[in-house]
Amino acid sequence: MKLNKIALLTLAFFILSTLVVGCSLDSTTTKLKVVNQYEGRYISNVSLVGYEFSSLNITYENSQTFNLDNGMPGGYDNINIQVTYRSGTATWYTNKTFNLKNGATTTITLDDTPTIGLK
C-alpha cells in the first residue's frame, strides 16, 4: 500500500510540474495579431525577420494571430513587417516598422483610412 501512495504522489507532482511549466511557457510566447480593416481586400502574406506566413486569407473585419516561437534574433525593436494584400488578381504591399514586446501580443491593422497602410 505504501508503494501506491508514493506512486500517486510522484504522478501528482509530475502532472502539476507539467501544468506549471506549460502555463508559464505559453504566457511568455511573443505573438503577432494581424487585423484586416480594409474592405474588399484580403491579406495573403505577412513577413518579418525570421518569419513568413503565406497562403493566408484574412478577410475584412477578421484577424489571425501568429506565435513567434523562435523569438526575434536581432531584438524586438524596429521590426519591419510587410503585409501583402489582394483583391482579385491585383496585389499590393505595405510595410511599417513596429516595436514588439517579448512575451506579449502586438496587434497590427491594415486599413484604408485616411491612407492605406499599417497601423
C-alpha positions as CSV (number, residue, x, y, z in Angstrom):
1,M,0.0,0.0,0.0
2,K,2.9,2.3,0.7
3,L,4.2,1.9,-2.8
4,N,0.9,3.0,-4.3
5,K,0.9,6.2,-2.2
6,I,4.4,7.0,-3.4
7,A,3.5,6.3,-7.0
8,L,0.4,8.5,-6.7
9,L,2.3,11.4,-5.1
10,T,5.0,11.1,-7.8
11,L,2.4,11.1,-10.5
12,A,0.6,14.1,-9.0
13,F,3.9,16.0,-8.7
14,F,4.7,15.2,-12.4
15,I,1.3,16.5,-13.6
16,L,1.5,19.7,-11.5
17,S,5.0,20.4,-12.8
18,T,3.9,19.9,-16.4
19,L,1.0,22.2,-15.9
20,V,3.1,24.9,-14.3
21,V,5.8,24.7,-17.0
22,G,3.2,24.6,-19.8
23,C,1.4,27.7,-18.5
24,S,4.5,29.7,-17.9
25,L,5.8,28.9,-21.4
26,D,2.5,29.9,-23.0
27,S,2.4,33.2,-21.2
28,T,5.8,34.2,-22.5
29,T,5.2,33.5,-26.1
30,T,5.5,36.6,-28.3
31,K,2.6,36.9,-30.7
32,L,1.7,39.0,-33.7
33,K,-2.0,39.6,-34.3
34,V,-2.9,40.8,-37.8
35,V,-6.2,42.6,-38.3
36,N,-7.8,43.4,-41.7
37,Q,-9.9,46.6,-41.7
38,Y,-9.6,47.2,-45.5
39,E,-13.0,46.4,-47.1
40,G,-12.8,44.5,-50.4
41,R,-9.2,43.3,-49.7
42,Y,-7.8,40.2,-48.1
43,I,-4.3,39.7,-46.5
44,S,-2.4,36.9,-48.2
45,N,1.1,37.1,-46.7
46,V,2.8,38.6,-43.6
47,S,6.6,38.6,-43.3
48,L,9.1,39.9,-40.8
49,V,12.7,38.9,-40.0
50,G,12.8,35.2,-39.3
51,Y,9.2,34.6,-40.2
52,E,7.0,34.3,-43.3
53,F,3.3,33.5,-43.1
54,S,1.9,32.8,-46.5
55,S,-1.2,31.4,-48.2
56,L,-3.3,33.4,-45.8
57,N,-6.9,34.5,-46.4
58,I,-7.5,37.2,-43.7
59,T,-10.7,38.9,-45.0
60,Y,-12.2,42.2,-44.0
61,E,-13.0,42.5,-40.3
62,N,-11.1,39.3,-39.4
63,S,-7.8,38.6,-37.8
64,Q,-5.2,35.9,-37.3
65,T,-2.7,35.6,-34.5
66,F,0.8,34.1,-35.1
67,N,3.2,32.7,-32.5
68,L,6.7,34.0,-32.8
69,D,8.1,30.9,-31.1
70,N,11.7,31.4,-32.3
71,G,11.9,34.8,-30.7
72,M,13.5,37.7,-32.6
73,P,17.2,37.2,-33.5
74,G,18.0,40.9,-33.6
75,G,15.9,42.0,-30.7
76,Y,12.3,43.2,-30.6
77,D,12.6,46.9,-31.6
78,N,12.3,48.3,-35.1
79,I,10.9,45.2,-36.7
80,N,9.9,45.8,-40.3
81,I,6.6,44.0,-41.0
82,Q,5.5,43.6,-44.6
83,V,1.9,42.7,-45.5
84,T,0.7,41.6,-48.9
85,Y,-3.0,42.2,-49.6
86,R,-5.1,41.4,-52.6
87,S,-8.3,41.8,-54.5
88,G,-9.0,39.5,-57.4
89,T,-5.7,39.4,-59.4
90,A,-4.4,42.7,-58.1
91,T,-1.7,42.6,-55.4
92,W,-0.3,45.4,-53.2
93,Y,2.4,45.5,-50.5
94,T,2.7,47.7,-47.5
95,N,5.2,47.7,-44.7
96,K,5.9,49.5,-41.4
97,T,8.3,49.3,-38.5
98,F,7.0,48.2,-35.1
99,N,8.4,47.6,-31.7
100,L,7.3,44.2,-30.5
101,K,7.2,43.3,-26.8
102,N,8.7,40.0,-25.7
103,G,6.0,37.7,-24.2
104,A,3.1,40.0,-25.4
105,T,0.8,40.2,-28.3
106,T,1.5,43.0,-30.8
107,T,-1.5,43.9,-33.0
108,I,-1.1,45.5,-36.4
109,T,-4.0,46.6,-38.6
110,L,-4.3,47.0,-42.3
111,D,-6.8,49.7,-43.1
112,D,-7.7,52.3,-45.8
113,T,-8.4,55.4,-43.7
114,P,-7.2,58.1,-44.0
115,T,-4.4,56.5,-46.0
116,I,-3.8,52.8,-46.9
117,G,-1.3,51.2,-44.6
118,L,-0.5,49.5,-41.4
119,K,-1.3,50.9,-38.0
